[in-house]
Amino acid sequence: MRIVLALLLILPFVACNQPQSPDQIREKTANATAAVKADTKAVADGLKEGLGKNTSVNINSATKDELMKLPGVTDARADRIMAARPYDTTDELVSKKVLTKGEYDQIANRITAKKM
């Protein structure tokens, strides 16, 4: 997608300038393609790094701010999580009626219950 966009952006400049040889056009196209590939690789590397980070939050020790960074965790939910500590497992958020099953499902893959 980005390559096509880059080529479309270059095309008017190629067409409006002095006549160029096919080799010159190929070289400019290759340079533009290389730049787009480098940008795409940088974005992919950034996504890979972000997804690869350990984003688990320990519900037994997390601060209120850390809990509130989880999807769907409001100020009140963070308070309820902290008030019902300690947890042996993350499932206890539901069994202790701290969160509904739906609320728990939103954060289940991002939390742990490590004892301190």
Salt bridges, closest charged atoms under 4 A:
ASP23 OD1 - ARG26 NH1 2.53
ASP45 OD2 - LYS41 NZ 2.91
ASP75 OD1 - LYS64 NZ 2.80
ASP79 OD1 - LYS64 NZ 2.90
ASP88 OD1 - LYS115 NZ 2.84
GLU92 OE1 - LYS96 NZ 3.66
GLU103 OE2 - ARG77 NH2 2.69
GLU103 OE1 - ARG80 NH2 3.78
ASP105 OD1 - LYS101 NZ 2.97
